Amino acid sequence: MINKNDYENVAFNQLEMLRNEINRTKMNRNLFNKIDNYYVLCIYEQQKIASNDNTTKAITLTKNVISSSFVIWDRTYKESEQLFMNLRISSRNRVITEIAKNIVSFLLQKYEDQLNESQKRKSTHRNALQFEKYVHRMEHIIKANTFLGEDTAWEEFCSWFQVYLTEWILEELEILIGYEMMDQMSNQELNEVFYQQMTKNLSSNDTFISKYTNIVNNYMTEWFHNIIESMKLAILTVEEIESMLQITTPKNQDALPLSKTIALSLGVEHHLHVMNNAPYQYVREALYKNSFQNIETTPWPTTPLYKGNLEGIIQIRPYHTTKNPFATQLLIEKAHKQAQNLTDLDVDMFDALCSIFLSKARYTEDIIEIHFTDLLVIRGLKPKLGGEGRRGGYEQQQKDKVLQSLTKIQSLWLELNKATVYEKGKAVQTQLQGRTFLFVDYNRNEYDIAQLDKQKTFTFTVDKVFTKYLYGSGRQIALLPIQTLHYNPYSQKWEKRLARYFSWRWRTQARKGDFLQPNKIRTLLEAIGENVNERTPSRTRDRLEKALDQLLEDGVLSAWHYHKWDETIANNKGWVRLWLDSTILVEPPEIIKNQYRSIEKTKSTTHYALDFQDSAQHKAKGATIGNQLRAIRKQFNLSLLQVSEELEISPSYISNIERGIKTPSVKIQNNISRWLQKFI
């Protein structure tokens, strides 16, 4: 995700800033301060998105785009604030659409450059309908994962641009009527003249409009390049671009079959086995939350652990074989660099190692050999095709990313001063320290995984911190949907983290069979390392619900809905505080319930009976809406794609709703109901 402070460095050319500062000192500051606060609103006409086959060099928002600009004084704005805010949001969305179009064009050009001639002939991703779908998806990614989803970025731009506009108009007025006359005017008179000149320029002054347009386009071009750089879009592989844009694989290209190693690591259908003990879960959280800190007592990046019966630290300490002080300092610098570059991809590799070890190890300290490419296969990535449709293998860049993640994993160090393990069925408190996974040869000699960039395979085992949790009554193994690893680590990190959290929680609840325990919203956000958008909290709610809907569509969940939440609360000021303390019920798929049924100690038939009833009512309502949706679609001869575009739901999910395979969330049910009203 792009840091929301990145925009502070966008489009502020130092020479231009210096020129503006000189101008402001030349002009009487009192004159500048006489101008009342105002807004410039751009109203754009709706246009159909067209495909662009060339890599875009710059954003051109207003060129060939029909728009009208209006000056709104602050006092007028406040009289109809909601109306004008809606117009401002509409303008923002138009800007985001233009940036999204350019990013999609950039990615598709990069994608096509990496395809061979045979694939290019079969490719259909350039048609206008597909292009529009990709742009729509990219808009959601931009809003959810970049600084353009933050109000602060837009306010900063508006404040910066307002200074430019004010100076331009005052400079023109000084030429037209002279500085002395302007200085003698009252505030009201000066503002009236200022307003007339601004309105005239925006409506009929081609030179002014051209300058106005160029400034905005240059600013947005910087935004475009900043997003490209921050999301590392320039180095995406074919598979990563396909995943991000959801480019459909041609029907004559078969999905890559799982290798024997990966097939073995699947615990049950579409699920991996991973450890579910507390240290394992907290290591995963430390990685994706990037919660490592600098503390005075150690030079290594550290995450303190004080949770329940567990106390200790997680550190990043790179593997080394020397005690040379100079080398130690280099290792410390390397550790801090690794801590700064942690991503959700590292957690994927962490889970992949665990699942493969659990499926292949014959005993707790067994040494396992796997291929580097197995870690790409388990993430759902497909190798690049070779000549005449043959698979040519994975790219070195993909393998390098795996190696970088494994190097970070090798650096993980745990010191548990207080931990609970089970010996002969009894809970025992002990102290543990060591690494998570050890990269060793068959003689158990540890080696630097980073040095194996030319090899196809590597060997590893688990360290003693985890082996204590792999046998006896303390052994806890969870089912993790393999879809978790398939989600994009950048644009779908909410889905990825929620899937992991629910997987962990369902396993901890399995002994009681209590899968419908309420989940507090505040706890969910904390668990995935996300904060509420203070300026626009509705964005946070929308993103969370979107993630839950995606998990529902992908079968990670079987249902979810709010628990005793009154939707009218959301219409009141300060609603977010109550929303954070509200809860949702999340029901696991049947395969999870069936697999965990054997470890249930007792199962109450009355606990949360009301919730089961609510869930049944929710499903019944969903089935009714599905029937209504299908009837309306058939009556008005609407395709699944047309309906999906209006409802912003994938065609496959709509089809599943109509057939009763999926039960839509409360929010989606409400959206569908509102849409259906148009046809009644």
C-alpha positions as CSV (number, residue, x, y, z in Angstrom):
1,M,0.0,0.0,0.0
2,I,1.2,3.5,-0.8
3,N,2.1,5.6,2.2
4,K,-0.4,8.5,2.4
5,N,2.4,10.9,3.0
6,D,3.9,10.2,-0.5
7,Y,1.7,12.7,-2.1
8,E,3.4,15.5,-0.2
9,N,6.3,15.1,-2.6
10,V,4.2,15.0,-5.7
11,A,4.4,17.8,-8.4
12,F,6.1,20.4,-6.2
13,N,8.8,21.5,-8.6
14,Q,11.4,23.4,-6.5
15,L,12.0,26.1,-9.1
16,E,8.2,26.7,-9.4
17,M,7.8,26.8,-5.7
18,L,10.6,29.4,-5.5
19,R,9.0,31.5,-8.2
20,N,5.7,31.5,-6.4
21,E,7.3,32.5,-3.1
22,I,9.1,35.4,-4.8
23,N,5.8,36.5,-6.4
24,R,4.0,36.4,-3.1
25,T,6.7,38.6,-1.5
26,K,6.4,41.1,-4.4
27,M,2.7,41.3,-4.2
28,N,1.1,42.9,-1.1
29,R,0.2,40.0,1.2
30,N,-2.8,41.9,2.4
31,L,-4.1,41.9,-1.2
32,F,-3.7,38.2,-1.4
33,N,-5.5,37.7,1.9
34,K,-8.5,39.8,0.9
35,I,-9.7,37.0,-1.4
36,D,-12.3,34.8,0.2
37,N,-12.0,31.1,0.3
38,Y,-13.4,29.4,-2.8
39,Y,-13.6,26.1,-4.7
40,V,-13.4,25.3,-8.4
41,L,-15.7,22.5,-9.4
42,C,-15.2,20.6,-12.6
43,I,-18.4,18.8,-13.9
44,Y,-17.6,16.1,-16.5
45,E,-20.0,14.6,-18.9
46,Q,-20.2,10.8,-18.9
47,Q,-18.1,9.1,-21.6
48,K,-17.6,5.5,-22.6
49,I,-14.1,4.2,-21.8
50,A,-12.2,3.3,-24.9
51,S,-9.3,1.0,-25.1
52,N,-5.8,2.5,-25.5
53,D,-3.2,0.3,-27.2
54,N,-0.2,2.4,-26.4
55,T,1.6,2.9,-23.2
56,T,0.5,6.2,-21.8
57,K,3.2,8.7,-21.2
58,A,1.2,11.3,-19.3
59,I,-2.3,11.8,-18.0
60,T,-4.6,14.0,-20.0
61,L,-7.7,14.6,-18.0
62,T,-9.3,17.5,-19.7
63,K,-8.0,17.0,-23.2
64,N,-10.9,15.7,-25.3
65,V,-13.0,15.4,-22.2
66,I,-16.2,17.6,-22.1
67,S,-16.3,19.5,-18.8
68,S,-17.4,22.8,-17.2
69,S,-15.7,24.6,-14.4
70,F,-17.4,26.8,-11.8
71,V,-16.2,29.0,-9.0
72,I,-18.0,28.4,-5.7
73,W,-17.5,30.7,-2.8
74,D,-17.0,29.1,0.6
75,R,-20.2,30.7,2.0
76,T,-22.3,29.3,-0.9
77,Y,-20.6,25.9,-0.6
78,K,-21.6,25.6,3.1
79,E,-25.2,26.4,2.3
80,S,-25.4,23.2,0.2
81,E,-22.4,21.3,1.5
82,Q,-23.7,17.8,0.8
83,L,-24.6,18.7,-2.8
84,F,-21.2,20.2,-3.6
85,M,-19.4,17.5,-1.8
86,N,-21.1,14.9,-4.0
87,L,-20.0,16.9,-7.0
88,R,-16.4,17.1,-5.7
89,I,-16.5,13.3,-5.2
90,S,-17.8,12.8,-8.7
91,S,-14.8,14.9,-10.0
92,R,-12.4,12.9,-7.9
93,N,-13.8,9.7,-9.3
94,R,-13.3,11.1,-12.8
95,V,-9.7,11.8,-12.1
96,I,-9.2,8.3,-10.6
97,T,-10.9,6.8,-13.7
98,E,-8.4,8.6,-16.0
99,I,-5.4,7.5,-13.9
100,A,-6.8,3.9,-13.8
101,K,-7.1,4.0,-17.6
102,N,-3.5,4.9,-18.0
103,I,-2.3,2.4,-15.5
104,V,-4.3,-0.4,-17.2
105,S,-2.9,0.6,-20.6
106,F,0.6,0.6,-19.0
107,L,0.0,-2.9,-17.5
108,L,-1.6,-4.4,-20.7
109,Q,1.3,-3.1,-22.8
110,K,3.7,-4.7,-20.4
111,Y,1.6,-7.9,-20.3
112,E,1.5,-8.1,-24.1
113,D,5.3,-7.5,-24.4
114,Q,5.8,-10.6,-22.3
115,L,3.5,-12.9,-24.3
116,N,4.8,-14.9,-27.3
117,E,3.2,-14.6,-30.7
118,S,0.9,-17.6,-30.3
119,Q,-0.5,-16.1,-27.1
120,K,-0.9,-12.7,-28.6
121,R,-3.1,-14.1,-31.4
122,K,-5.3,-15.8,-28.9
123,S,-5.5,-12.8,-26.5
124,T,-8.8,-11.0,-26.1
125,H,-7.9,-8.6,-23.4
126,R,-7.7,-5.6,-25.7
127,N,-11.4,-5.3,-26.6
128,A,-13.3,-2.4,-25.2
129,L,-15.5,-4.4,-22.9
130,Q,-12.6,-6.2,-21.3
131,F,-10.7,-2.9,-21.0
132,E,-13.6,-1.3,-19.2
133,K,-13.7,-4.2,-16.8
134,Y,-10.0,-3.8,-16.0
135,V,-10.3,-0.1,-15.5
136,H,-13.2,-0.6,-13.1
137,R,-11.2,-3.1,-11.1
138,M,-8.2,-0.8,-11.1
139,E,-10.3,2.1,-9.8
140,H,-11.2,-0.1,-6.8
141,I,-7.5,-1.0,-6.2
142,I,-6.5,2.7,-6.4
143,K,-9.2,3.8,-3.9
144,A,-8.5,0.9,-1.5
145,N,-4.7,0.8,-1.6
146,T,-3.3,4.2,-2.5
147,F,-3.2,7.7,-1.2
148,L,-6.0,8.7,-3.6
149,G,-8.4,7.0,-1.2
150,E,-7.5,9.5,1.4
151,D,-9.2,12.9,1.7
152,T,-5.9,14.5,2.8
153,A,-4.4,14.0,-0.7
154,W,-7.2,15.9,-2.4
155,E,-7.3,18.7,0.1
156,E,-3.5,19.1,-0.2
157,F,-3.9,19.4,-4.0
158,C,-6.8,21.8,-3.8
159,S,-5.0,24.1,-1.3
160,W,-1.8,24.0,-3.5
161,F,-3.7,24.7,-6.7
162,Q,-5.8,27.4,-5.1
163,V,-2.7,29.4,-4.5
164,Y,-1.7,29.2,-8.1
165,L,-5.2,30.3,-9.4
166,T,-5.4,33.2,-7.0
167,E,-2.0,34.4,-8.0
168,W,-2.7,34.1,-11.7
169,I,-6.0,36.1,-11.4
170,L,-4.4,38.8,-9.2
171,E,-1.5,39.2,-11.7
172,E,-4.0,39.6,-14.5
173,L,-6.0,42.2,-12.6
174,E,-2.9,44.1,-11.7
175,I,-2.2,44.4,-15.5
176,L,-5.8,45.3,-16.3
177,I,-6.7,47.9,-13.6
178,G,-3.4,48.5,-11.7
179,Y,-2.2,47.6,-8.3
180,E,-3.2,50.9,-6.6
181,M,-6.8,50.6,-7.7
182,M,-6.9,47.0,-6.4
183,D,-5.4,48.1,-3.1
184,Q,-8.0,50.8,-2.6
185,M,-11.0,48.4,-3.2
186,S,-12.9,47.0,-0.3
187,N,-12.9,43.2,0.3
188,Q,-16.3,42.8,-1.3
189,E,-15.4,44.9,-4.4
190,L,-12.1,43.0,-4.9
191,N,-13.8,39.6,-4.5
192,E,-16.4,40.6,-7.1
193,V,-13.8,41.7,-9.6
194,F,-11.8,38.5,-8.9
195,Y,-14.9,36.3,-9.4
196,Q,-15.7,38.0,-12.7
197,Q,-12.2,37.6,-14.0
198,M,-11.9,33.9,-12.9
199,T,-15.3,33.0,-14.4
200,K,-14.4,34.7,-17.7
201,N,-11.0,32.8,-17.9
202,L,-12.6,29.5,-17.1
203,S,-15.4,30.0,-19.7
204,S,-13.6,31.6,-22.7
205,N,-9.8,32.2,-22.2
206,D,-8.1,29.4,-24.1
207,T,-4.6,30.4,-22.9
208,F,-5.8,30.4,-19.3
209,I,-7.6,27.0,-19.7
210,S,-4.5,25.5,-21.4
211,K,-2.3,26.6,-18.5
212,Y,-4.9,25.4,-16.0
213,T,-5.1,22.0,-17.8
214,N,-1.4,21.6,-18.0
215,I,-0.9,22.2,-14.3
216,V,-3.6,19.7,-13.4
217,N,-2.3,17.1,-15.9
218,N,1.3,17.5,-14.7
219,Y,0.2,17.0,-11.1
220,M,-1.8,13.9,-12.0
221,T,1.1,12.5,-14.1
222,E,3.2,12.6,-11.0
223,W,0.4,10.8,-9.2
224,F,0.4,8.2,-11.9
225,H,4.2,7.6,-11.8
226,N,4.1,7.6,-8.0
227,I,1.5,4.8,-7.9
228,I,3.4,2.8,-10.5
229,E,6.6,3.1,-8.4
230,S,5.1,2.6,-5.0
231,M,3.0,-0.5,-6.0
232,K,6.0,-1.8,-8.0
233,L,3.8,-2.2,-11.1
234,A,6.7,-1.9,-13.5
235,I,8.2,-5.2,-12.4
236,L,5.0,-7.3,-12.3
237,T,5.1,-10.6,-14.1
238,V,2.5,-11.9,-16.5
239,E,0.9,-14.0,-13.8
240,E,0.8,-11.0,-11.3
241,I,-0.8,-8.8,-14.0
242,E,-3.4,-11.5,-14.7
243,S,-4.1,-11.8,-11.0
244,M,-4.4,-8.0,-10.4
245,L,-6.6,-7.3,-13.4
246,Q,-8.3,-10.7,-13.3
247,I,-7.5,-11.4,-16.9
248,T,-9.3,-14.6,-18.0
249,T,-7.1,-17.4,-19.3
250,P,-8.1,-18.5,-22.8
251,K,-10.2,-21.7,-22.8
252,N,-7.6,-23.7,-24.8
253,Q,-5.0,-23.1,-22.1
254,D,-5.4,-25.7,-19.3
255,A,-4.7,-24.9,-15.7
256,L,-1.4,-26.1,-14.5
257,P,-1.8,-29.3,-12.5
258,L,-0.5,-29.3,-9.0
259,S,2.9,-31.0,-8.6
260,K,3.1,-34.0,-6.4
261,T,4.6,-32.0,-3.6
262,I,1.7,-29.5,-3.6
263,A,-0.9,-32.2,-4.0
264,L,0.5,-33.8,-0.9
265,S,0.5,-30.6,1.1
266,L,-3.3,-30.1,0.5
267,G,-4.8,-31.2,3.8
268,V,-8.3,-31.5,2.3
269,E,-9.9,-30.2,-0.8
270,H,-8.6,-26.7,-1.6
271,H,-7.2,-26.3,1.9
272,L,-3.6,-26.5,3.3
273,H,-2.6,-27.8,6.7
274,V,-0.7,-25.2,8.8
275,M,0.3,-24.9,12.4
276,N,-2.2,-23.1,14.7
277,N,-0.2,-22.6,17.9
278,A,0.1,-19.1,19.4
279,P,3.8,-18.4,18.4
280,Y,3.1,-19.4,14.8
281,Q,0.1,-17.0,14.5
282,Y,1.9,-14.1,16.2
283,V,4.9,-14.6,13.8
284,R,2.5,-14.3,10.9
285,E,0.9,-11.2,12.4
286,A,4.3,-9.6,13.0
287,L,5.2,-10.2,9.3
288,Y,2.1,-8.8,7.7
289,K,1.6,-5.9,10.2
290,N,5.3,-5.1,9.9
291,S,5.3,-4.5,13.7
292,F,9.1,-4.7,14.3
293,Q,10.4,-1.8,16.3
294,N,13.7,-0.2,17.4
295,I,14.2,-0.7,21.1
296,E,17.1,0.4,23.3
297,T,18.1,-3.0,24.7
298,T,18.9,-4.7,21.4
299,P,20.2,-3.6,17.9
300,W,17.8,-6.0,16.2
301,P,14.3,-5.0,14.9
302,T,12.0,-6.5,17.6
303,T,8.3,-7.2,18.1
304,P,7.4,-7.7,21.8
305,L,4.9,-10.5,22.7
306,Y,2.6,-10.1,25.7
307,K,-0.5,-12.1,24.9
308,G,-2.3,-14.4,27.2
309,N,0.1,-17.0,28.6
310,L,2.8,-16.1,26.1
311,E,5.6,-13.6,26.7
312,G,8.7,-13.0,24.7
313,I,10.0,-11.3,21.5
314,I,10.2,-11.9,17.8
315,Q,13.3,-10.5,16.1
316,I,14.9,-10.2,12.7
317,R,18.5,-11.6,13.0
318,P,20.0,-12.5,9.6
319,Y,21.9,-15.8,9.4
320,H,25.6,-15.4,9.9
321,T,28.8,-17.5,10.5
322,T,31.2,-14.8,11.8
323,K,31.6,-12.8,14.9
324,N,33.6,-10.0,13.3
325,P,32.3,-6.6,14.7
326,F,32.3,-5.0,11.3
327,A,30.3,-7.9,9.8
328,T,27.9,-7.7,12.7
329,Q,27.2,-4.1,11.9
330,L,26.4,-5.0,8.3
331,L,24.1,-7.7,9.6
332,I,22.2,-5.2,11.7
333,E,21.8,-2.9,8.7
334,K,20.6,-5.9,6.7
335,A,18.1,-6.7,9.4
336,H,16.6,-3.2,9.4
337,K,16.4,-3.3,5.6
338,Q,14.5,-6.6,5.8
339,A,12.2,-5.2,8.4
340,Q,11.3,-2.3,6.1
341,N,10.5,-4.6,3.2
342,L,8.2,-7.1,4.8
343,T,5.1,-7.9,2.7
344,D,2.1,-10.3,2.8
345,L,4.1,-12.4,0.2
346,D,6.5,-13.3,3.0
347,V,3.6,-14.7,5.0
348,D,2.5,-16.7,2.0
349,M,5.9,-18.3,1.8
350,F,5.9,-18.9,5.6
351,D,2.6,-20.8,5.3
352,A,3.7,-22.7,2.2
353,L,6.8,-24.0,4.0
354,C,4.7,-25.1,7.0
355,S,2.1,-26.9,4.9
356,I,4.7,-28.7,2.8
357,F,6.6,-29.7,5.9
358,L,3.5,-31.0,7.7
359,S,2.5,-33.1,4.6
360,K,5.9,-34.6,3.9
361,A,7.7,-34.9,7.3
362,R,7.8,-38.4,8.9
363,Y,8.8,-37.0,12.3
364,T,9.1,-33.6,13.9
365,E,12.8,-33.0,13.0
366,D,12.7,-34.5,9.5
367,I,14.6,-32.7,6.7
368,I,12.4,-31.9,3.7
369,E,13.6,-31.2,0.1
370,I,11.4,-29.1,-2.2
371,H,11.7,-27.2,-5.4
372,F,11.7,-23.4,-5.5
373,T,9.0,-23.6,-8.2
374,D,6.7,-25.5,-5.8
375,L,6.4,-22.3,-3.8
376,L,5.2,-20.5,-7.0
377,V,2.7,-23.2,-7.8
378,I,1.2,-23.2,-4.4
379,R,0.5,-19.5,-4.8
380,G,-1.5,-20.2,-8.0
381,L,1.1,-18.7,-10.4
382,K,1.4,-20.3,-13.8
383,P,4.7,-20.7,-15.6
384,K,5.4,-18.7,-18.8
385,L,4.5,-20.6,-22.0
386,G,7.3,-21.7,-24.2
387,G,7.2,-22.1,-28.0
388,E,4.2,-23.7,-29.7
389,G,2.1,-23.6,-26.5
390,R,4.6,-25.6,-24.4
391,R,5.3,-24.3,-20.9
392,G,8.6,-22.5,-20.7
393,G,8.9,-22.3,-16.9
394,Y,8.9,-19.5,-14.4
395,E,10.8,-16.3,-14.8
396,Q,14.0,-15.6,-12.8
397,Q,12.3,-12.6,-11.3
398,Q,9.6,-14.8,-9.8
399,K,12.2,-17.1,-8.3
400,D,14.1,-14.1,-6.9
401,K,11.0,-12.9,-5.0
402,V,10.7,-16.4,-3.4
403,L,14.4,-16.3,-2.4
404,Q,14.0,-12.9,-0.9
405,S,11.0,-14.1,1.2
406,L,12.9,-17.2,2.3
407,T,15.9,-15.0,3.3
408,K,13.6,-13.0,5.6
409,I,12.1,-16.1,7.0
410,Q,15.6,-17.5,7.8
411,S,16.2,-14.3,9.7
412,L,13.3,-14.7,12.1
413,W,14.3,-15.4,15.7
414,L,12.1,-16.1,18.7
415,E,12.8,-15.9,22.4
416,L,9.8,-17.0,24.5
417,N,10.4,-16.4,28.2
418,K,7.0,-17.8,29.1
419,A,5.3,-20.4,26.9
420,T,2.8,-23.2,27.5
421,V,3.5,-26.6,26.0
422,Y,1.9,-30.0,26.7
423,E,3.9,-32.9,28.1
424,K,2.1,-36.2,28.7
425,G,-1.2,-34.4,28.4
426,K,-0.4,-31.8,31.0
427,A,0.2,-28.1,30.4
428,V,3.8,-27.1,31.3
429,Q,5.3,-23.6,31.3
430,T,8.7,-23.4,29.7
431,Q,11.2,-21.1,27.9
432,L,12.0,-21.5,24.2
433,Q,14.3,-19.8,21.8
434,G,15.4,-20.4,18.2
435,R,14.4,-19.8,14.6
436,T,11.1,-20.7,12.9
437,F,12.4,-22.8,10.0
438,L,16.0,-23.9,9.6
439,F,17.6,-24.2,6.2
440,V,20.0,-27.1,6.6
441,D,21.6,-29.9,4.5
442,Y,21.1,-33.6,5.2
443,N,23.9,-33.4,7.8
444,R,21.9,-30.7,9.6
445,N,24.5,-28.1,8.8
446,E,22.8,-24.7,8.4
447,Y,23.5,-22.7,5.2
448,D,22.6,-19.3,3.9
449,I,19.5,-19.7,1.7
450,A,20.3,-16.5,-0.1
451,Q,23.3,-18.2,-1.7
452,L,21.1,-20.8,-3.5
453,D,20.0,-18.5,-6.3
454,K,21.3,-21.0,-9.0
455,Q,19.9,-24.2,-7.5
456,K,16.5,-25.7,-8.2
457,T,15.9,-27.3,-4.8
458,F,16.6,-26.6,-1.1
459,T,16.2,-28.5,2.2
460,F,14.8,-27.3,5.5
461,T,13.2,-28.3,8.8
462,V,11.5,-26.7,11.7
463,D,13.5,-25.4,14.7
464,K,12.9,-26.5,18.3
465,V,10.5,-23.5,19.0
466,F,7.9,-25.1,16.7
467,T,8.8,-28.8,17.3
468,K,7.4,-28.5,20.8
469,Y,4.0,-27.8,19.4
470,L,4.0,-30.6,16.8
471,Y,3.4,-33.6,19.0
472,G,1.3,-34.7,22.0
473,S,-2.0,-33.2,23.1
474,G,-0.7,-29.6,22.4
475,R,-0.5,-30.2,18.6
476,Q,-2.8,-27.9,16.8
477,I,-3.1,-28.0,13.0
478,A,-5.5,-25.7,11.1
479,L,-7.0,-25.8,7.6
480,L,-6.0,-22.7,5.6
481,P,-7.9,-22.1,2.3
482,I,-5.3,-22.3,-0.5
483,Q,-7.2,-19.3,-2.0
484,T,-5.5,-17.3,0.8
485,L,-2.2,-17.7,-1.0
486,H,-3.7,-16.9,-4.4
487,Y,-5.0,-13.4,-3.4
488,N,-2.8,-10.6,-4.6
489,P,-0.5,-9.5,-1.8
490,Y,-0.9,-5.9,-2.7
491,S,-4.5,-5.3,-3.9
492,Q,-6.1,-8.0,-1.9
493,K,-4.3,-8.0,1.4
494,W,-7.6,-7.4,3.4
495,E,-9.0,-10.7,1.9
496,K,-5.7,-12.5,2.5
497,R,-5.4,-11.4,6.2
498,L,-9.0,-12.0,7.0
499,A,-8.9,-15.5,5.6
500,R,-5.9,-16.3,7.8
501,Y,-7.5,-14.8,10.9
502,F,-10.8,-16.7,10.4
503,S,-8.8,-19.9,9.7
504,W,-6.9,-19.5,13.0
505,R,-10.0,-18.6,14.9
506,W,-12.1,-21.4,13.6
507,R,-9.5,-23.9,14.7
508,T,-9.4,-22.4,18.2
509,Q,-13.2,-22.6,18.4
510,A,-13.3,-26.1,17.0
511,R,-13.1,-27.9,20.4
512,K,-16.3,-26.3,21.5
513,G,-17.8,-26.4,18.0
514,D,-18.6,-22.7,18.6
515,F,-18.0,-21.4,15.0
516,L,-20.7,-18.7,15.3
517,Q,-19.1,-16.6,18.0
518,P,-19.5,-12.9,17.2
519,N,-16.5,-11.1,15.8
520,K,-16.1,-7.5,17.0
521,I,-15.3,-5.1,14.1
522,R,-12.6,-3.4,16.2
523,T,-10.9,-6.8,16.8
524,L,-11.0,-7.7,13.1
525,L,-9.4,-4.4,12.0
526,E,-6.7,-4.8,14.7
527,A,-6.1,-8.4,13.6
528,I,-5.4,-7.4,10.0
529,G,-3.4,-4.3,10.9
530,E,-5.8,-1.7,9.5
531,N,-7.1,1.5,11.1
532,V,-10.3,3.5,10.5
533,N,-10.2,6.3,8.0
534,E,-10.8,9.1,10.4
535,R,-12.0,11.6,7.7
536,T,-14.2,9.1,5.8
537,P,-14.9,6.1,8.0
538,S,-17.4,4.8,5.5
539,R,-14.5,3.9,3.3
540,T,-13.2,1.5,6.0
541,R,-16.6,-0.1,6.4
542,D,-17.0,-0.5,2.6
543,R,-13.5,-2.0,2.3
544,L,-14.2,-4.5,5.1
545,E,-17.6,-5.5,3.6
546,K,-16.1,-5.8,0.2
547,A,-13.4,-8.2,1.5
548,L,-16.0,-10.3,3.3
549,D,-18.1,-10.5,0.2
550,Q,-15.1,-11.6,-1.8
551,L,-14.3,-14.3,0.7
552,L,-18.0,-15.4,0.5
553,E,-17.8,-15.5,-3.3
554,D,-14.6,-17.6,-3.2
555,G,-16.0,-20.1,-0.8
556,V,-13.7,-19.1,2.1
557,L,-16.9,-18.3,4.1
558,S,-20.3,-19.8,3.7
559,A,-22.2,-16.7,5.1
560,W,-21.6,-13.5,7.1
561,H,-23.9,-10.9,8.5
562,Y,-24.1,-8.2,11.2
563,H,-25.2,-9.4,14.6
564,K,-27.8,-7.1,16.3
565,W,-26.7,-4.0,14.3
566,D,-29.3,-1.3,13.6
567,E,-28.5,0.2,10.2
568,T,-30.2,3.5,11.1
569,I,-27.2,4.2,13.4
570,A,-25.1,4.8,10.4
571,N,-27.1,7.9,9.5
572,N,-26.1,9.6,12.8
573,K,-22.9,11.6,13.5
574,G,-20.4,9.5,15.4
575,W,-21.8,6.2,14.1
576,V,-18.3,4.8,13.6
577,R,-17.7,4.4,17.3
578,L,-20.7,2.2,17.7
579,W,-19.9,0.4,14.5
580,L,-16.5,-0.5,15.8
581,D,-18.0,-2.1,18.8
582,S,-20.6,-4.0,16.8
583,T,-20.1,-7.6,15.8
584,I,-20.6,-9.8,12.8
585,L,-21.2,-13.6,12.5
586,V,-19.0,-15.5,10.1
587,E,-19.9,-19.0,9.2
588,P,-17.2,-21.4,7.9
589,P,-17.8,-23.6,4.9
590,E,-19.2,-27.2,5.6
591,I,-15.8,-28.7,4.8
592,I,-14.3,-26.9,7.8
593,K,-17.1,-28.0,10.1
594,N,-16.8,-31.6,8.9
595,Q,-13.1,-31.8,9.4
596,Y,-13.2,-30.3,12.9
597,R,-16.2,-32.3,14.0
598,S,-14.0,-35.1,15.3
599,I,-12.2,-32.8,17.8
600,E,-15.3,-31.2,19.3
601,K,-15.4,-31.9,23.0
602,T,-19.1,-31.0,23.4
603,K,-21.6,-29.3,21.2
604,S,-24.4,-27.2,22.6
605,T,-27.6,-27.3,20.5
606,T,-29.0,-24.2,22.1
607,H,-26.0,-21.8,22.2
608,Y,-26.5,-19.1,19.6
609,A,-29.8,-20.7,18.5
610,L,-31.1,-17.3,17.7
611,D,-28.0,-16.7,15.5
612,F,-28.6,-19.9,13.6
613,Q,-32.2,-18.7,13.1
614,D,-31.0,-15.3,11.9
615,S,-28.6,-17.1,9.6
616,A,-31.5,-19.2,8.2
617,Q,-33.7,-16.2,7.7
618,H,-30.7,-14.4,6.0
619,K,-30.3,-17.4,3.6
620,A,-34.1,-17.5,2.9
621,K,-34.1,-13.8,2.0
622,G,-31.1,-14.3,-0.2
623,A,-32.8,-17.1,-2.1
624,T,-35.9,-14.9,-2.6
625,I,-33.7,-12.1,-4.0
626,G,-31.9,-14.5,-6.2
627,N,-35.2,-15.6,-7.8
628,Q,-36.3,-12.0,-8.3
629,L,-33.0,-11.1,-9.8
630,R,-33.2,-14.0,-12.3
631,A,-36.8,-13.1,-13.2
632,I,-36.0,-9.4,-13.9
633,R,-32.9,-10.2,-15.8
634,K,-34.8,-12.6,-18.1
635,Q,-37.8,-10.3,-18.5
636,F,-35.7,-7.4,-19.6
637,N,-33.2,-9.5,-21.6
638,L,-30.2,-8.4,-19.5
639,S,-26.9,-10.3,-19.6
640,L,-25.0,-11.3,-16.5
641,L,-22.3,-8.9,-17.5
642,Q,-24.7,-6.0,-17.8
643,V,-26.1,-6.6,-14.3
644,S,-22.7,-7.1,-12.8
645,E,-21.5,-3.7,-14.1
646,E,-24.5,-2.0,-12.5
647,L,-24.3,-3.8,-9.2
648,E,-20.4,-4.0,-9.2
649,I,-20.5,-7.7,-8.5
650,S,-18.8,-10.4,-10.7
651,P,-21.0,-12.2,-13.2
652,S,-20.1,-15.6,-11.7
653,Y,-21.2,-14.4,-8.3
654,I,-24.6,-13.1,-9.6
655,S,-25.1,-16.5,-11.3
656,N,-24.4,-18.3,-8.0
657,I,-26.9,-16.0,-6.2
658,E,-29.6,-16.7,-8.9
659,R,-29.0,-20.5,-8.6
660,G,-29.0,-20.4,-4.7
661,I,-25.4,-21.6,-4.5
662,K,-24.3,-18.4,-2.7
663,T,-26.1,-16.3,-0.1
664,P,-25.3,-12.6,-0.6
665,S,-24.4,-10.4,2.4
666,V,-26.9,-8.0,3.9
667,K,-25.2,-5.1,2.1
668,I,-25.4,-6.9,-1.3
669,Q,-29.0,-7.9,-0.6
670,N,-29.9,-4.3,0.0
671,N,-28.0,-3.1,-3.1
672,I,-29.8,-5.7,-5.2
673,S,-33.2,-4.8,-3.7
674,R,-32.6,-1.1,-4.6
675,W,-31.7,-2.0,-8.1
676,L,-34.7,-4.2,-8.5
677,Q,-37.0,-1.3,-7.5
678,K,-36.1,0.4,-10.8
679,F,-38.0,-2.3,-12.7
680,I,-41.1,-2.5,-10.5
